[in-house]
């Protein structure tokens, strides 16, 4: 069933959203049913190449100037002038991916300033060897384990929320001009790519990011770095800078300011009767090493055990060096860690954590409420509940603090880097964690409202709101239920996001959203005899000789009345809006309103006006999109966030204001779909109705 959603379908608006949701419910994007990246299929591509006799050319990454980047790497940049695209066999007689195994010293930075990427790749030690067999299509089909490193946006459990196929990478022609990105060993190839290192590490599969400012880290950092090397954690660090002008500048002791280094080892040695903590790092340049204490030729090595010196000391200009932990804290500002699993940082064993991933959106006027600084709108942000059930083991305790449940939250904004070429950069993002009030514990269909956030402080939050691709933090809280609210810093900043939750012990998560329902007040339907005489006189005056009000007559009546309310912002009721009202009220199916039907509509519009004025808090004559949400609930409707997104898209103006006529039309439409359509067709009251094509067209065209 899900396969049908892979083929291109031309659809827009609501139908596109429904289709996407159906595809997800049918399993598209899961490991066993991965999405084909840009609709590329390896077997089909291979067959096409064999049939045409042509070597593979990747249309998703064609050998043209535009593929290199934009701005400094754009087609007209001096940095890309004279670039030539060549296949591996055009550069070497016997090209190979990896020679005699892959090690961290194989990574060498080239002409581009990509230390952030290469430091990350060097931390991720490759374990596969791969020659370049002569294949008829000219492409290289790399196993996924290697492909995930060589082309992070392909062949991986995508951080964007879905598994992406293929589980391999196709390598065709690549740019060549002294090999732009990485260094080259004669007779072989070294592959790399053209930001900070942790975002790069996160593109590798299932990694969990954490960041530490070194001036804030307690004494536990020594054992932490030791465990990094032991428990499959990857880490990079940044040199100290005082201004942007310092970036990549080299200090007198040969450290690059603002430059990213891989952390490759940690050791304690006996130096003159005292234990000294050392840390080993590597410069992705493949050269230019620290010249201070414990550097390759320093005298400190002469005062430790000769066997230990032989095991540790490096005397090659390969970019790798040792330095004392004290110097490390002084010379570097930030340590960035990615765990292959989100193990407790001080744990001496590797354990499988529970993980959960949620996709979400921030949309103007409906789900983009901004941070806590904006209390009027903060509550409309998407909300996710976590349930912490078991406390940590004793071995994971941090310095004797009270016991609790550890977990990691990571909030990533999607698709932002590819938007940079259009001038749209990263949004400033973060999240807050609130404890669920006792009366709502155990409930799922509850979206916490404004009053809750005005009265309750957060129990935890991201370290800061920042314009990075991802923010993440590790917390420890007592067992209980908590609500996570991810947001942009300012309201009405649109974007898609992924929220990841990791916990070692048993825990539960779920997305919070109101259950769709209508609790409308009972409506008193008067007979013709019971209707007030003054209203009958008004009706006769408005309806004319046939004593029935048509769609056009209703439009004239309503616009004449609304024009007298100078406090309301309105463009007048459209003919289509009036037709919806007639369809809602028309009980005999003649397309007009009689006395009783018009009386019911008249009373409803009066009630709608009262609700509108109540929630037009600033008396502007229109409601903001967020006021609209509260007004709809006051009118008796509970909707989920997807429906609110659709309503704001359909009924708000470009400035997100909702006029009175649009407000009335929205409520009329909601009531029509709830009562006249769904409840009438749901005869067995199971919450499901089935349509054939005729009923569907009848509903959508005339409801």
C-alpha positions as CSV (number, residue, x, y, z in Angstrom):
1,X,0.0,0.0,0.0
2,X,2.7,2.5,0.9
3,X,4.5,2.1,-2.4
4,X,1.9,4.2,-4.1
5,X,3.1,7.3,-2.2
6,X,6.6,7.1,-3.5
7,X,5.6,7.9,-7.1
8,X,5.1,11.6,-7.9
9,X,1.6,12.8,-7.4
10,X,0.4,16.4,-8.2
11,X,-1.5,17.5,-5.2
12,X,-1.6,20.6,-3.1
13,X,-2.9,22.0,0.2
14,X,-5.0,19.8,2.4
15,X,-4.8,16.8,0.0
16,X,-1.0,16.8,0.2
17,X,-1.0,16.9,4.0
18,X,-3.5,14.1,4.1
19,X,-1.5,12.0,1.7
20,X,1.7,12.5,3.6
21,X,0.0,11.5,6.9
22,X,-1.5,8.4,5.2
23,X,1.9,7.4,3.9
24,X,3.4,7.7,7.3
25,X,0.7,5.7,8.9
26,X,1.2,3.0,6.4
27,X,4.9,2.8,7.4
28,X,6.7,4.8,4.8
29,X,10.0,6.1,6.3
30,X,10.5,3.1,8.6
31,X,13.6,1.0,8.3
32,X,11.9,-1.7,6.4
33,X,10.2,0.7,4.0
34,X,12.7,3.5,3.5
35,X,12.0,6.5,1.4
36,X,13.9,6.6,-1.9
37,X,16.1,9.7,-1.7
38,X,15.1,12.0,-4.6
39,X,13.3,9.0,-6.0
40,X,16.7,7.3,-6.9
41,X,16.7,3.6,-7.0
42,X,20.1,1.8,-7.3
43,X,18.9,-1.2,-9.4
44,X,17.0,1.0,-11.8
45,X,20.0,3.3,-12.2
46,X,22.3,0.4,-12.9
47,X,19.9,-1.1,-15.5
48,X,19.7,2.3,-17.3
49,X,23.5,2.6,-17.4
50,X,23.9,-0.9,-18.7
51,X,21.3,-0.4,-21.4
52,X,22.7,2.9,-22.5
53,X,26.3,1.9,-22.2
54,X,27.0,5.2,-20.4
55,X,28.9,5.6,-17.2
56,X,26.8,6.7,-14.2
57,X,26.2,10.4,-13.8
58,X,24.4,11.4,-10.6
59,X,21.6,13.9,-11.5
60,X,21.2,14.6,-7.7
61,X,24.9,15.8,-7.7
62,X,25.8,16.7,-11.2
63,X,29.4,17.7,-12.1
64,X,28.6,21.4,-12.5
65,X,29.6,24.5,-10.7
66,X,26.3,24.9,-8.9
67,X,26.9,21.6,-7.1
68,X,29.9,23.0,-5.2
69,X,27.9,25.5,-3.1
70,X,26.9,29.1,-3.0
71,X,28.5,32.5,-2.0
72,X,32.2,31.7,-1.5
73,X,31.8,28.4,-3.3
74,X,29.3,29.6,-5.9
75,X,29.8,29.4,-9.6
76,X,31.4,32.8,-9.9
77,X,33.7,32.6,-6.9
78,X,37.4,32.9,-7.2
79,X,37.7,29.8,-5.0
80,X,36.0,27.6,-7.5
81,X,37.6,29.1,-10.6
82,X,39.1,26.5,-12.9
83,X,37.6,23.5,-11.1
84,X,37.6,20.3,-13.2
85,X,35.5,17.3,-12.6
86,X,37.2,13.9,-13.0
87,X,36.4,10.3,-12.4
88,X,38.8,8.4,-10.1
89,X,40.3,6.5,-13.0
90,X,41.2,9.8,-14.7
91,X,43.4,10.7,-11.7
92,X,44.9,7.4,-10.8
93,X,45.7,4.1,-12.6
94,X,44.5,2.0,-9.7
95,X,42.3,4.2,-7.5
96,X,41.2,2.8,-4.1
97,X,39.0,4.2,-1.4
98,X,41.1,2.9,1.6
99,X,44.5,1.4,1.6
100,X,45.6,-0.9,4.4
101,X,42.7,0.0,6.6
102,X,41.3,3.3,7.7
103,X,42.8,5.3,10.6
104,X,42.3,8.7,12.1
105,X,45.6,9.9,10.5
106,X,44.2,9.3,7.0
107,X,42.1,12.5,7.2
108,X,43.9,15.6,6.1
109,X,42.3,19.0,5.5
110,X,42.6,20.5,2.0
111,X,42.0,23.9,0.6
112,X,38.6,24.4,2.1
113,X,38.0,25.5,5.7
114,X,36.3,22.3,6.7
115,X,38.1,21.4,9.9
116,X,34.7,21.1,11.6
117,X,33.8,18.2,9.2
118,X,37.2,16.4,9.1
119,X,37.7,16.5,12.8
120,X,34.3,14.7,13.2
121,X,35.2,12.1,10.5
122,X,38.6,11.5,12.1
123,X,36.8,10.7,15.3
124,X,34.7,8.1,13.6
125,X,37.3,5.5,12.9
126,X,36.6,3.7,9.6
127,X,37.0,-0.1,9.8
128,X,36.2,-1.0,6.2
129,X,38.6,-1.4,3.3
130,X,37.2,-0.9,-0.1
131,X,38.9,-1.1,-3.5
132,X,37.6,0.4,-6.7
133,X,36.5,-2.6,-8.8
134,X,36.0,-2.0,-12.5
135,X,32.2,-1.9,-12.7
136,X,30.5,-1.5,-16.1
137,X,28.4,1.5,-14.9
138,X,31.4,3.5,-13.5
139,X,29.6,3.9,-10.2
140,X,30.8,2.7,-6.8
141,X,28.2,1.0,-4.6
142,X,29.5,1.5,-1.1
143,X,28.3,-0.6,1.8
144,X,26.0,1.4,4.1
145,X,28.4,1.4,7.0
146,X,30.9,3.3,5.0
147,X,28.4,5.2,3.0
148,X,26.9,6.7,6.1
149,X,30.2,8.4,6.7
150,X,31.1,9.4,3.2
151,X,27.7,10.9,2.3
152,X,25.9,11.8,5.5
153,X,22.6,12.9,4.0
154,X,22.1,9.5,2.3
155,X,21.8,5.9,3.4
156,X,21.1,6.5,7.1
157,X,18.4,6.7,9.7
158,X,17.7,10.3,8.7
159,X,17.7,12.9,11.6
160,X,14.9,14.5,9.7
161,X,12.6,11.8,11.0
162,X,12.5,9.0,8.5
163,X,14.8,6.3,7.1
164,X,16.1,7.2,3.7
165,X,17.0,4.7,1.0
166,X,19.3,3.6,-0.7
167,X,21.4,1.9,1.9
168,X,24.4,2.7,-0.2
169,X,26.1,5.7,-1.9
170,X,26.7,6.2,-5.6
171,X,30.0,7.8,-6.3
172,X,30.5,9.3,-9.7
173,X,32.6,12.2,-11.0
174,X,33.9,14.5,-8.3
175,X,35.6,17.9,-8.4
176,X,39.4,17.9,-8.8
177,X,41.8,20.7,-8.4
178,X,44.5,19.6,-5.9
179,X,41.6,17.7,-4.4
180,X,39.6,20.5,-2.7
181,X,38.6,18.9,0.5
182,X,41.1,16.4,1.8
183,X,44.8,15.7,1.2
184,X,46.0,13.0,-1.2
185,X,48.4,10.1,-0.8
186,X,50.2,9.4,-4.1
187,X,48.6,6.6,-6.1
188,X,45.4,6.5,-3.9
189,X,42.3,8.5,-3.1
190,X,41.2,10.2,0.1
191,X,37.5,11.0,0.2
192,X,35.9,13.9,2.0
193,X,33.5,16.7,1.6
194,X,32.9,20.3,1.8
195,X,29.7,24.7,10.6
196,X,30.6,23.0,13.7
197,X,31.6,19.3,14.2
198,X,28.7,18.1,16.3
199,X,26.2,18.8,13.6
200,X,28.4,16.7,11.3
201,X,28.7,13.9,13.9
202,X,24.9,13.9,14.3
203,X,24.5,13.1,10.6
204,X,26.2,9.8,11.3
205,X,23.6,7.2,12.3
206,X,21.9,7.3,15.7
207,X,24.5,9.6,17.4
208,X,23.6,11.5,20.5
209,X,25.1,15.0,20.9
210,X,26.2,16.8,24.0
211,X,28.2,20.0,24.4
212,X,30.3,21.4,27.3
213,X,31.9,24.7,27.9
214,X,35.2,23.8,29.4
215,X,35.3,26.6,31.9
216,X,32.0,25.3,33.4
217,X,32.9,21.6,33.6
218,X,33.5,20.1,37.1
219,X,36.3,17.8,38.1
220,X,34.4,14.9,36.6
221,X,35.7,15.9,33.2
222,X,38.9,13.9,33.6
223,X,37.1,10.6,34.0
224,X,34.6,11.6,31.4
225,X,37.2,12.0,28.7
226,X,38.8,8.7,29.7
227,X,35.4,7.0,29.3
228,X,34.9,8.7,25.9
229,X,37.7,6.7,24.5
230,X,36.6,3.5,26.2
231,X,32.8,3.6,25.5
232,X,32.6,4.4,21.8
233,X,32.1,8.1,22.1
234,X,33.3,10.7,19.5
235,X,34.4,14.1,20.5
236,X,35.9,17.2,19.1
237,X,37.1,20.4,20.7
238,X,37.5,24.1,19.7
239,X,40.4,26.4,20.2
240,X,39.9,29.6,22.1
241,X,39.1,32.8,20.2
242,X,38.5,36.3,21.3
243,X,37.0,37.6,18.0
244,X,36.0,36.4,14.6
245,X,39.3,37.6,13.3
246,X,41.0,34.9,15.3
247,X,39.4,32.1,13.3
248,X,42.1,29.7,12.1
249,X,44.9,31.9,13.3
250,X,47.8,29.9,14.8
251,X,49.2,30.8,18.2
252,X,52.9,30.8,19.0
253,X,52.6,27.3,20.4
254,X,51.0,26.2,17.1
255,X,47.4,25.8,18.1
256,X,44.7,27.0,15.7
257,X,42.3,29.5,17.2
258,X,38.7,28.6,16.6
259,X,40.0,25.4,14.9
260,X,38.4,22.1,15.5
261,X,40.5,19.2,16.7
262,X,39.6,15.5,17.3
263,X,40.0,14.1,20.8
264,X,41.7,10.8,20.1
265,X,42.9,9.6,23.6
266,X,43.4,10.2,27.3
267,X,46.0,8.8,29.7
268,X,47.4,9.3,33.2
269,X,51.2,9.0,33.6
270,X,53.5,9.1,36.6
271,X,55.6,12.2,36.2
272,X,58.2,12.9,38.9
273,X,56.1,11.0,41.4
274,X,52.8,12.6,40.6
275,X,50.0,11.5,38.3
276,X,49.5,13.8,35.4
277,X,46.4,13.7,33.1
278,X,47.2,13.9,29.4
279,X,44.9,14.2,26.5
280,X,45.7,13.3,22.9
281,X,44.3,15.4,20.0
282,X,44.7,15.6,16.2
283,X,44.7,18.5,13.9
284,X,42.8,17.7,10.7
285,X,45.4,19.6,8.7
286,X,47.6,16.5,9.2
287,X,50.4,18.8,10.4
288,X,51.0,21.8,12.6
289,X,51.1,20.4,16.1
290,X,51.2,21.8,19.7
291,X,54.7,22.8,20.7
292,X,54.1,23.2,24.4
293,X,54.5,20.7,27.3
294,X,54.1,17.1,26.3
295,X,54.4,17.9,22.6
296,X,56.4,15.5,20.4
297,X,59.9,16.7,21.3
298,X,59.3,18.2,24.8
299,X,61.5,17.3,27.8
300,X,58.6,16.1,29.9
301,X,58.8,12.7,28.1
302,X,62.2,12.1,29.6
303,X,60.8,11.9,33.1
304,X,58.3,9.1,32.7
305,X,58.8,5.3,32.5
306,X,60.7,4.5,29.3
307,X,58.2,1.7,28.3
308,X,55.3,4.1,28.8
309,X,57.1,6.8,26.8
310,X,57.6,4.3,24.0
311,X,53.9,3.4,23.9
312,X,52.6,7.0,24.0
313,X,55.1,9.4,22.5
314,X,54.4,10.4,18.8
315,X,57.3,11.7,16.8
316,X,55.7,12.1,13.4
317,X,54.4,15.3,11.8
318,X,50.9,13.8,11.4
319,X,48.9,16.4,13.3
320,X,48.5,14.2,16.4
321,X,50.0,15.3,19.7
322,X,49.7,15.1,23.5
323,X,49.2,17.9,25.9
324,X,48.4,18.1,29.7
325,X,44.8,18.3,30.8
326,X,45.6,21.6,32.5
327,X,46.8,23.1,29.2
328,X,43.8,21.6,27.4
329,X,41.4,23.5,29.7
330,X,43.3,26.7,29.3
331,X,43.7,26.6,25.5
332,X,40.3,25.2,24.4
333,X,36.8,26.5,25.1
334,X,34.3,23.8,24.1
335,X,34.1,20.0,24.1
336,X,31.6,18.5,21.8
337,X,30.6,14.8,22.3
338,X,28.6,12.4,20.3
339,X,27.8,9.1,21.9
340,X,27.2,6.1,19.6
341,X,24.6,5.3,22.3
342,X,23.3,7.7,24.9
343,X,25.0,5.9,27.8
344,X,25.3,7.6,31.1
345,X,28.5,9.7,30.8
346,X,30.2,8.1,33.7
347,X,29.0,4.5,33.1
348,X,31.7,1.9,32.6
349,X,29.5,-0.3,30.5
350,X,27.6,0.2,27.3
351,X,23.9,-0.1,27.6
352,X,21.0,0.2,25.2
353,X,18.9,3.3,25.9
354,X,15.3,3.8,25.0
355,X,14.8,6.2,22.1
356,X,11.9,8.1,20.7
357,X,11.7,10.5,17.8
358,X,8.9,12.9,17.0
359,X,8.5,15.2,14.0
360,X,6.8,18.6,14.4
361,X,6.2,21.9,12.8
362,X,6.0,25.5,13.8
363,X,3.5,27.4,11.7
364,X,2.6,31.1,11.8
365,X,-0.6,31.8,13.7
366,X,-1.1,28.2,14.9
367,X,1.9,26.4,16.3
368,X,4.7,28.9,16.3
369,X,4.3,30.5,19.7
370,X,7.8,31.6,20.5
371,X,9.5,31.1,23.9
372,X,8.3,31.8,27.4
373,X,9.0,35.5,26.9
374,X,5.8,35.6,24.9
375,X,3.1,34.2,27.4
376,X,0.2,35.1,25.1
377,X,1.3,32.6,22.5
378,X,3.9,30.3,24.1
379,X,1.2,27.7,24.9
380,X,0.3,27.0,21.3
381,X,3.7,25.4,20.6
382,X,3.7,21.6,20.0
383,X,3.8,19.7,23.3
384,X,5.2,16.3,24.1
385,X,4.8,14.3,27.3
386,X,7.5,12.1,28.9
387,X,6.9,9.7,31.7
388,X,10.0,8.9,33.9
389,X,9.5,5.7,35.8
390,X,12.8,4.3,37.1
391,X,15.7,6.1,38.8
392,X,19.3,5.7,37.6
393,X,21.7,3.0,38.9
394,X,24.0,4.1,41.7
395,X,27.1,3.9,39.5
396,X,25.7,6.8,37.4
397,X,25.3,9.2,40.3
398,X,26.8,12.6,39.8
399,X,28.8,13.6,42.9
400,X,26.2,12.3,45.4
401,X,23.3,14.3,44.2
402,X,19.8,13.0,44.9
403,X,18.6,10.1,42.8
404,X,16.6,10.7,39.7
405,X,15.9,9.7,36.1
406,X,18.5,10.7,33.5
407,X,17.4,11.5,30.0
408,X,18.6,13.4,26.9
409,X,16.6,15.8,24.8
410,X,17.7,16.9,21.4
411,X,15.8,19.4,19.3
412,X,16.8,19.7,15.6
413,X,15.5,22.0,13.0
414,X,15.1,20.5,9.6
415,X,16.0,21.7,6.1
416,X,17.6,24.9,7.2
417,X,21.1,24.5,5.7
418,X,19.7,24.0,2.2
419,X,17.7,27.2,2.7
420,X,20.8,29.3,3.2
421,X,21.3,29.9,-0.4
422,X,18.0,31.6,-0.4
423,X,19.0,33.9,2.4
424,X,17.1,31.9,5.1
425,X,19.4,30.9,8.0
426,X,18.9,28.9,11.1
427,X,16.1,29.9,13.5
428,X,16.9,30.4,17.1
429,X,15.5,27.4,18.9
430,X,15.3,25.8,22.4
431,X,12.9,24.0,24.7
432,X,11.5,23.9,28.2
433,X,10.3,21.1,30.4
434,X,7.3,21.4,32.8
435,X,6.0,19.0,35.4
436,X,2.5,17.8,34.6
437,X,-0.1,18.9,37.2
438,X,-1.5,16.1,39.4
439,X,-5.0,16.4,37.9
440,X,-3.7,15.8,34.4
441,X,-1.4,12.9,35.1
442,X,-2.2,9.9,32.9
443,X,-4.1,11.9,30.4
444,X,-2.9,12.1,26.8
445,X,-5.5,14.2,24.9
446,X,-4.7,17.4,26.7
447,X,-2.8,20.3,25.3
448,X,-1.8,22.5,28.2
449,X,-3.2,26.0,27.9
450,X,-2.1,29.5,28.6
451,X,-3.1,29.6,32.3
452,X,-1.0,26.7,33.1
453,X,2.2,28.3,31.8
454,X,1.4,31.6,33.5
455,X,1.2,29.8,36.9
456,X,4.0,27.2,36.6
457,X,7.8,27.6,36.2
458,X,9.8,25.1,34.1
459,X,11.6,22.3,35.8
460,X,14.4,22.2,33.2
461,X,15.2,23.8,29.9
462,X,17.8,23.9,27.1
463,X,21.0,25.7,28.2
464,X,20.1,28.6,25.8
465,X,18.1,29.5,22.7
466,X,20.6,29.6,19.9
467,X,20.6,29.6,16.1
468,X,22.1,26.1,15.7
469,X,20.9,23.2,13.8
470,X,20.4,21.3,17.0
471,X,20.3,22.0,20.7
472,X,20.5,19.2,23.2
473,X,20.8,18.8,27.0
474,X,21.1,16.0,29.5
475,X,18.8,16.2,32.5
476,X,18.0,14.3,35.7
477,X,14.5,14.7,37.2
478,X,12.5,12.8,39.8
479,X,10.1,10.1,38.5
480,X,6.9,11.6,37.2
481,X,5.3,13.1,34.1
482,X,6.7,16.1,32.3
483,X,5.8,18.2,29.2
484,X,8.5,19.3,26.7
485,X,7.7,22.5,24.8
486,X,10.0,23.0,21.8
487,X,9.9,26.5,20.3
488,X,11.6,29.2,18.3
489,X,12.7,32.2,20.3
490,X,10.3,34.6,18.6
491,X,6.7,33.8,17.6
492,X,5.6,33.2,14.0
493,X,9.0,31.8,12.9
494,X,8.1,28.8,10.7
495,X,10.0,25.6,10.4
496,X,10.0,21.8,10.7
497,X,11.7,20.1,13.6
498,X,12.6,16.7,15.1
499,X,12.6,16.1,18.8
500,X,14.6,13.1,20.1
501,X,14.2,11.7,23.6
502,X,16.7,9.2,25.1
503,X,16.4,7.4,28.5
504,X,18.4,4.5,29.9
505,X,15.6,3.3,32.2
506,X,12.0,2.6,31.4
507,X,10.2,5.7,30.2
508,X,7.3,6.6,28.0
509,X,6.6,9.4,25.6
510,X,3.7,10.7,23.6
511,X,2.7,13.8,21.7
512,X,0.0,15.9,23.4
513,X,-2.9,17.1,21.4
514,X,-6.5,17.8,22.0
515,X,-9.0,15.2,20.8
516,X,-11.2,16.4,18.0
517,X,-14.8,16.9,19.3
518,X,-17.7,19.3,19.4
519,X,-19.6,20.0,22.6
520,X,-22.1,22.5,21.4
521,X,-24.9,23.8,23.6
522,X,-28.4,22.5,23.0
523,X,-30.2,24.8,20.6
524,X,-33.8,25.9,21.2
525,X,-35.7,25.5,17.9
526,X,-38.9,27.6,18.0
527,X,-42.0,26.8,15.9
528,X,-43.4,29.6,13.7
529,X,-46.1,30.2,16.4
530,X,-43.4,30.7,19.1
531,X,-41.3,33.2,17.2
532,X,-41.6,36.8,18.3
533,X,-43.9,38.9,16.1
534,X,-41.4,41.6,15.7
535,X,-38.9,39.1,14.2
536,X,-41.7,37.8,11.9
537,X,-42.2,41.3,10.7
538,X,-38.5,41.7,10.0
539,X,-38.4,38.4,8.2
540,X,-41.3,39.4,5.9
541,X,-39.6,42.6,5.1
542,X,-36.3,40.9,4.3
543,X,-37.6,37.8,2.5
544,X,-40.0,39.3,0.0
545,X,-43.1,37.8,-1.5
546,X,-42.0,34.2,-1.5
547,X,-41.2,34.4,2.3
548,X,-37.9,32.6,1.8
549,X,-34.4,34.0,1.9
550,X,-32.1,32.9,-1.0
551,X,-28.3,32.9,-0.9
552,X,-28.0,36.3,-2.5
553,X,-30.7,37.8,-0.3
554,X,-28.8,36.5,2.8
555,X,-25.6,38.1,1.5
556,X,-27.4,41.5,1.2
557,X,-29.0,41.2,4.6
558,X,-25.8,40.2,6.5
559,X,-23.6,42.8,4.8
560,X,-26.2,45.6,5.5
561,X,-26.3,44.6,9.1
562,X,-22.6,44.2,9.6
563,X,-21.9,47.6,8.0
564,X,-23.6,49.2,11.0
565,X,-21.1,47.7,13.4
566,X,-18.2,50.1,13.0
567,X,-16.1,48.3,15.6
568,X,-15.8,45.2,13.4
569,X,-13.1,44.7,10.8
570,X,-14.7,43.0,7.8
571,X,-14.7,42.9,4.0
572,X,-18.3,41.6,4.0
573,X,-19.7,38.1,3.6
574,X,-19.0,36.5,0.3
575,X,-21.5,34.6,-1.7
576,X,-19.8,31.3,-1.0
577,X,-19.9,32.0,2.7
578,X,-23.6,32.7,2.6
579,X,-24.1,29.5,0.6
580,X,-22.4,27.5,3.4
581,X,-24.8,29.1,5.9
582,X,-27.9,28.3,3.8
583,X,-26.6,24.7,3.4
584,X,-26.2,24.4,7.2
585,X,-29.7,25.7,8.0
586,X,-31.7,24.4,5.0
587,X,-33.8,21.6,6.4
588,X,-36.1,21.0,3.4
589,X,-33.4,21.0,0.7
590,X,-34.8,23.8,-1.4
591,X,-31.7,26.0,-1.2
592,X,-33.5,28.8,0.8
593,X,-34.2,29.7,4.4
594,X,-37.7,29.8,5.7
595,X,-38.8,31.7,8.9
596,X,-37.7,29.0,11.4
597,X,-34.4,28.3,9.6
598,X,-33.6,32.0,9.4
599,X,-34.4,32.4,13.1
600,X,-31.9,29.7,14.1
601,X,-29.2,31.3,11.9
602,X,-29.9,34.7,13.3
603,X,-29.5,33.6,16.9
604,X,-26.3,31.8,16.0
605,X,-24.8,34.8,14.4
606,X,-25.7,36.9,17.5
607,X,-23.9,34.2,19.6
608,X,-20.9,34.3,17.3
609,X,-20.7,38.1,17.6
610,X,-20.7,37.8,21.4
611,X,-17.8,35.3,21.3
612,X,-15.9,37.4,18.8
613,X,-16.0,40.5,20.9
614,X,-15.1,38.5,24.0
615,X,-11.8,37.3,22.5
616,X,-11.0,40.4,20.5
617,X,-9.0,41.4,23.6
618,X,-7.3,44.5,22.1
619,X,-10.6,45.7,20.6
620,X,-9.0,45.9,17.2
621,X,-12.1,44.7,15.4
622,X,-10.4,41.5,14.4
623,X,-8.9,38.6,16.3
624,X,-5.3,37.4,16.2
625,X,-4.8,33.8,15.1
626,X,-4.1,32.9,18.7
627,X,-7.2,34.6,20.0
628,X,-9.1,32.7,17.2
629,X,-7.9,29.4,18.7
630,X,-9.4,30.3,22.1
631,X,-12.6,31.6,20.6
632,X,-13.2,28.4,18.7
633,X,-12.8,26.4,21.8
634,X,-15.2,28.7,23.7
635,X,-17.7,28.1,20.9
636,X,-17.7,24.4,21.8
637,X,-15.1,22.9,19.4
638,X,-11.9,21.1,20.4
639,X,-9.5,20.7,17.5
640,X,-6.0,19.3,17.1
641,X,-3.1,21.4,16.0
642,X,-3.3,20.2,12.4
643,X,-6.8,21.5,12.1
644,X,-5.8,24.8,13.6
645,X,-3.1,25.1,11.0
646,X,-5.6,24.6,8.2
647,X,-8.1,27.0,9.8
648,X,-5.5,29.8,10.0
649,X,-4.3,29.1,6.5
650,X,-7.9,29.3,5.2
651,X,-9.5,32.1,7.3
652,X,-6.8,34.5,8.3
653,X,-5.5,37.5,6.5
654,X,-1.8,37.9,5.5
655,X,-1.2,39.7,8.8
656,X,-2.8,36.7,10.7
657,X,-5.8,38.7,11.7
658,X,-9.3,37.0,11.5
659,X,-12.2,39.3,10.4
660,X,-15.7,38.8,11.8
661,X,-17.0,37.5,8.5
662,X,-14.3,34.9,8.3
663,X,-14.9,34.0,11.9
664,X,-18.6,33.3,11.3
665,X,-17.8,31.4,8.2
666,X,-15.3,29.2,10.0
667,X,-17.8,28.3,12.8
668,X,-20.6,27.7,10.4
669,X,-18.4,25.4,8.4
670,X,-17.2,23.5,11.5
671,X,-20.8,23.0,12.6
672,X,-21.8,21.8,9.2
673,X,-19.1,19.2,9.0
674,X,-19.6,18.0,12.5
675,X,-23.4,17.8,12.7
676,X,-24.9,18.0,9.2
677,X,-22.3,15.6,7.7
678,X,-20.3,13.5,10.0
679,X,-22.8,12.8,12.7
680,X,-25.6,12.1,10.2
681,X,-23.4,9.6,8.3
682,X,-21.9,7.9,11.4
683,X,-25.0,5.8,12.0
684,X,-23.2,3.2,14.1
685,X,-21.4,5.9,16.2
686,X,-18.0,4.2,15.8
687,X,-16.3,7.5,14.7
688,X,-15.7,6.3,11.2
689,X,-17.6,7.0,8.0
690,X,-17.1,5.5,4.5
691,X,-17.7,7.3,1.2
692,X,-18.0,6.1,-2.4
693,X,-17.1,8.5,-5.1
694,X,-20.6,9.9,-5.5
695,X,-21.0,10.6,-1.8
696,X,-17.6,12.1,-1.6
697,X,-18.3,14.5,-4.5
698,X,-21.7,15.3,-3.1
699,X,-20.1,16.2,0.2
700,X,-17.2,18.2,-1.0
701,X,-19.1,20.1,-3.8
702,X,-22.3,21.0,-2.0
703,X,-21.7,20.8,1.8
